[in-house]
């Protein structure tokens, strides 16, 4: 083989390939190496509140409707025509017990009273006259020497006992008739049966009424009732009667009137299966807050005092029964707890927490058990 061809076809390509491979290896050695940095753990900043148990009365909430403790349809006890009414005999008018409300024309009743008095006078005369005959009969009886042959019936007839009984009965009937006529005359003035307010009236001046006529609908003003519903399990915290309450017109209103739970109805509410309690509001018409019948109100109930409970913000409770805690390793712990009761702003926990633990009171977008936390201490819960 020609030496020139050997160099060209074999030796020169081998040299070029060797040089290229050597350059490639050199470039690999000279290439900058990337540093491997281990991933850093995410730390989530949170606010915590140190927990401490307290003793506090149970605070419960209920809602219900106001109703009158007393409400009647007022009807007269005598018939006649109304000839006078009190100025307050209007819807919303108030009366004290025994205060006159309206008057029925008394002319016919006065005439009836005069007639019964005349009959009474005649009965009294007949009775006194019979007493005189009794003296005569007694004298005649004493003149009889032998009483052994006289029967008991003959004795009574001789002494005019039936006549005396008749006269006495007629006298008693006449007296009762006078009393009834006087009572009817007194009833011509219709008075308030109790401290009340007029809800509606059904008659006017000049109306002809009977004992079946409804004059007005009255509601008592000494107290109103509120029939409210609460969960059956909350009854354990109440003293019935005796639990105090605050009645509010609005759910978040700061104004309230004092009330008291005094009764528990024997049946539960059919739709929601809730217990029904009755609260008493004394003297509702004198309060600065207008308490109206049929209005819907809210009640804050103060029940029995409970010890060793934890009051936490309502926002710190998650999924109805779970709280977030920061453990001693500054990591997230998700723990179920036992809720005793709730208010608008707080939740009261009975079991599942301990004094000194850190409650997380800020939101964590994606909470993962064991995630690293950094805390900002809040004041101890009270």
C-alpha positions in Angstrom: 0.0 0.0 0.0 1.2 3.4 -0.8 2.5 5.1 2.4 0.8 8.3 1.4 -2.6 6.6 1.1 -2.1 4.9 4.4 -1.5 8.2 6.2 -4.4 9.8 4.5 -6.9 6.9 5.0 -6.1 5.5 8.3 -3.5 7.3 10.5 -4.9 10.9 10.1 -8.6 10.0 10.9 -7.4 8.1 14.0 -5.4 11.1 15.1 -8.4 13.4 14.6 -10.8 11.2 16.5 -8.3 10.8 19.4 -7.9 14.6 19.6 -11.7 15.1 19.6 -12.3 12.5 22.3 -9.5 14.0 24.4 -11.0 17.5 24.0 -14.5 16.2 25.0 -13.1 14.6 28.2 -11.3 17.9 29.0 -14.5 19.9 28.6 -16.3 17.5 30.9 -13.8 18.0 33.6 -13.8 21.8 33.1 -17.7 22.1 33.2 -19.0 23.9 36.3 -20.8 21.6 38.8 -24.3 22.5 40.2 -24.4 22.5 44.0 -27.1 20.3 45.6 -29.0 22.4 48.3 -31.3 20.4 50.6 -34.9 21.7 50.6 -35.8 24.1 53.5 -38.8 23.3 55.7 -41.7 25.7 55.4 -42.5 27.6 58.6 -46.0 29.1 59.0 -46.4 32.1 61.3 -49.4 31.9 63.6 -50.8 33.6 66.7 -51.5 31.5 69.7 -53.5 31.9 72.9 -52.4 30.2 76.0 -55.3 28.1 77.4 -56.5 28.3 81.0 -59.6 26.7 82.5 -62.3 28.8 84.1 -65.5 28.5 86.1 -68.5 30.2 84.4 -72.3 30.0 84.2 -73.5 28.3 81.1 -74.7 30.9 78.5 -77.5 29.5 76.2 -79.5 31.2 73.5 -83.2 30.7 72.5 -85.8 32.4 70.4 -89.5 32.6 70.6 -92.7 34.6 70.4 -94.2 37.1 73.0 -97.7 36.4 74.2 -100.0 37.7 76.9 -100.0 35.8 80.1 -103.7 36.7 80.4 -105.9 37.4 77.5 -109.7 37.3 77.4 -112.7 38.3 75.4 -114.6 40.7 77.7 -118.4 40.1 77.8 -121.1 41.9 79.9 -123.1 40.1 82.6 -126.2 42.2 81.9 -127.9 43.4 78.7 -128.7 46.9 77.7 -127.5 49.9 75.7 -124.0 51.5 76.2 -124.4 55.1 77.2 -120.9 56.0 78.4 -117.3 54.8 77.8 -114.0 55.7 79.4 -111.7 57.9 77.5 -109.1 55.0 77.4 -111.6 52.5 75.9 -109.7 52.4 72.7 -107.2 49.9 71.1 -104.1 50.2 73.2 -105.8 51.8 76.1 -104.7 50.7 79.6 -106.7 50.1 82.7 -106.0 49.2 86.3 -107.9 46.3 87.9 -111.4 47.5 89.0 -111.2 50.7 86.9 -114.5 51.5 85.0 -114.3 50.9 81.3 -117.9 51.5 80.1 -121.4 51.9 81.4 -124.8 50.3 80.4 -128.0 52.4 80.7 -129.2 51.5 84.3 -132.8 52.6 84.0 -134.3 49.1 83.5 -132.0 47.7 86.1 -133.0 50.3 88.7 -136.6 49.6 88.0 -136.0 45.9 88.5 -134.2 46.7 91.8 -137.2 48.8 93.0 -139.6 46.0 92.2 -137.6 43.4 94.1 -137.3 45.8 97.1 -141.1 46.1 97.1 -141.5 42.4 97.0 -139.0 42.1 99.9 -141.0 44.6 102.0 -144.2 42.5 101.5 -142.3 39.3 102.4 -140.9 40.9 105.5 -144.5 42.1 106.5 -145.9 38.6 105.9 -143.1 37.0 107.9 -143.6 39.4 110.9 -147.3 38.8 110.7 -146.7 35.0 110.8 -144.5 35.4 113.8 -147.5 37.0 115.5 -149.7 34.1 114.6 -147.0 31.9 116.0 -147.5 33.5 119.4 -151.2 32.9 119.3 -150.8 29.3 118.2 -148.2 28.7 121.0 -150.7 30.1 123.6 -153.5 27.8 122.3 -151.2 24.8 122.3 -150.4 25.5 126.0 -154.1 25.5 126.8 -154.4 21.9 125.7 -154.3 19.7 128.8 -153.6 16.3 127.2 -151.0 16.2 124.4 -150.6 12.5 124.4 -153.4 11.9 121.8 -152.0 14.6 119.4 -149.9 13.4 116.5 -146.7 15.1 115.4 -148.4 16.3 112.2 -151.3 17.8 114.3 -148.8 19.5 116.5 -147.0 21.2 113.6 -150.3 22.3 112.1 -151.5 23.6 115.4 -148.3 25.6 115.9 -148.5 26.8 112.2 -145.0 25.5 111.4 -145.7 25.1 107.7 -146.9 28.7 107.5 -143.8 29.9 109.2 -141.5 27.9 106.9 -143.4 29.3 103.9 -143.1 32.9 105.1 -139.4 32.4 105.8 -138.7 30.9 102.4 -140.5 33.8 100.7 -138.5 36.3 102.7 -135.2 34.6 101.8 -136.2 34.5 98.1 -137.1 38.2 98.2 -133.8 39.1 99.8 -131.9 37.0 97.2 -133.9 38.8 94.4 -132.9 42.2 95.8 -129.3 41.1 96.1 -129.4 39.9 92.5 -131.0 43.1 91.2 -128.4 45.2 93.1 -125.6 43.1 91.6 -127.1 43.5 88.1 -127.2 47.3 88.7 -123.6 47.2 89.8 -122.7 45.2 86.7 -124.0 48.0 84.5 -120.6 49.6 85.2 -118.2 47.2 83.4 -114.8 47.3 85.1 -111.4 45.9 84.2 -111.0 42.4 85.6 -107.2 42.9 86.0 -104.5 45.3 85.0 -104.9 45.2 81.2 -104.5 46.8 77.8 -107.2 46.8 75.1 -106.0 44.8 72.0 -109.3 45.5 70.1 -112.8 46.7 70.9 -116.0 45.5 69.3 -118.7 48.0 70.4 -119.2 51.7 70.4 -121.2 54.3 72.3 -124.9 53.5 71.9 -124.4 49.8 71.0 -127.2 47.5 72.2 -125.5 44.5 73.9 -126.4 41.2 75.4 -124.5 38.8 77.7 -123.2 37.1 74.5 -121.7 40.2 73.1 -117.9 40.6 73.0 -117.0 44.1 74.1 -113.3 44.0 73.7 -110.2 41.7 73.7 -108.0 42.4 76.7 -104.4 41.4 77.5 -102.9 41.5 81.0 -100.1 43.9 81.6 -98.6 42.4 84.8 -96.5 40.1 82.8 -95.9 38.7 79.3 -94.7 35.2 78.4 -92.2 34.1 75.8 -92.5 30.6 74.5 -89.0 29.7 73.3 -87.3 26.5 71.9 -83.9 25.1 72.8 -82.2 21.8 72.1 -83.3 19.1 74.5 -79.7 18.4 75.6 -79.4 22.0 76.8 -82.0 21.5 79.5 -79.4 20.0 81.8 -77.9 23.4 82.3 -81.2 25.2 83.3 -82.9 25.6 86.7 -86.7 25.5 86.0 -88.0 27.6 87.5 -85.3 30.1 88.4 -83.0 30.6 85.4 -82.5 34.2 84.6 -82.6 35.5 81.0 -82.2 38.7 78.9 -84.8 39.3 76.2 -83.5 41.1 73.1 -85.6 42.4 70.2 -82.7 41.9 67.8 -80.2 39.0 67.8 -77.2 41.3 68.2 -79.0 44.1 70.1 -77.2 45.5 73.2 -80.6 46.5 74.8 -82.5 44.0 76.7 -85.2 43.4 79.4 -84.8 41.0 82.3 -86.9 37.8 82.3 -87.0 34.4 84.0 -87.6 30.8 82.9 -90.5 29.5 85.0 -92.0 26.5 83.1 -91.1 23.6 80.8 -93.8 22.4 78.5 -94.3 18.6 78.7 -94.1 18.0 74.9 -91.3 18.8 72.5 -91.7 20.9 69.4 -92.8 18.6 66.6 -90.9 20.0 63.6 -87.4 20.6 65.0 -87.7 18.2 68.0 -86.8 20.9 70.4 -87.8 21.5 74.0 -90.2 24.4 74.7 -89.6 26.6 77.7 -91.7 29.5 79.0 -90.1 32.8 80.2 -91.8 35.5 82.2 -91.3 39.2 81.6 -92.7 41.2 84.5 -94.3 44.6 83.9 -93.6 44.7 80.2 -95.5 47.9 79.4 -93.3 49.9 81.7 -90.0 49.0 80.0 -88.0 51.4 77.9 -87.8 48.7 75.2 -91.2 48.2 73.5 -92.2 44.6 74.1 -95.2 43.8 71.8 -97.4 40.8 71.7 -96.7 38.3 68.8 -93.2 39.8 68.3 -90.3 37.5 67.7 -87.5 37.9 70.3 -84.2 36.4 71.3 -83.3 35.2 74.8 -79.9 34.9 76.5 -80.2 32.3 79.3 -77.8 32.1 82.2 -77.7 28.5 83.4 -75.8 26.5 86.1 -72.2 27.4 86.8 -69.6 24.9 85.4 -66.0 24.5 86.4 -62.9 23.5 84.4 -64.1 24.7 81.0 -62.1 26.4 78.3 -63.5 29.5 76.5 -62.1 29.8 73.0 -63.0 32.2 70.1 -65.7 30.8 67.9 -63.4 31.2 64.9 -60.8 28.9 66.6 -63.2 25.9 66.3 -63.0 24.0 63.0 -65.3 21.4 61.4 -67.7 21.7 64.4 -65.4 19.9 67.0 -61.7 20.3 66.1 -59.1 22.8 67.3 -55.5 23.6 66.1 -52.8 23.5 68.7 -49.1 24.2 68.6 -47.2 21.4 70.5 -43.9 21.6 72.4 -42.0 21.0 69.2 -43.7 24.1 67.6 -45.6 21.9 65.3 -49.3 21.8 64.3 -51.6 19.3 66.2 -55.2 18.9 65.0 -57.3 17.7 68.0 -61.0 16.8 68.4 -62.6 18.4 71.5 -66.0 18.1 73.4 -68.1 21.3 72.9 -70.4 22.0 75.9 -72.1 25.1 74.6 -71.7 28.1 72.2 -72.4 31.8 72.2 -72.2 34.3 69.4 -68.5 34.9 70.0 -67.2 32.0 72.0 -67.2 28.2 72.3 -66.9 26.5 75.6 -64.9 23.2 75.7 -65.3 20.6 78.3 -62.8 17.9 77.3 -59.8 17.7 75.0 -57.7 20.7 76.2 -55.3 21.3 79.1 -54.0 24.4 80.9 -51.0 26.0 79.3 -51.5 24.6 75.8 -51.2 27.0 72.8 -54.4 27.5 70.8 -53.9 28.7 67.3 -56.3 31.6 66.7 -55.2 32.5 63.1 -56.2 30.8 59.9 -53.9 28.3 58.2 -54.8 27.9 54.5 -53.7 24.3 54.2 -53.2 22.8 57.7 -51.1 19.6 57.7 -50.5 17.8 61.0 -46.9 18.2 62.1 -46.2 21.3 60.0 -43.6 23.7 61.5 -45.0 26.8 63.2 -43.7 30.1 64.4 -45.8 31.7 67.1 -46.8 35.1 68.3 -48.0 34.8 71.9 -51.4 36.2 72.8 -52.8 36.8 76.3 -54.2 33.9 78.3 -57.8 33.1 77.7 -60.2 34.2 80.4 
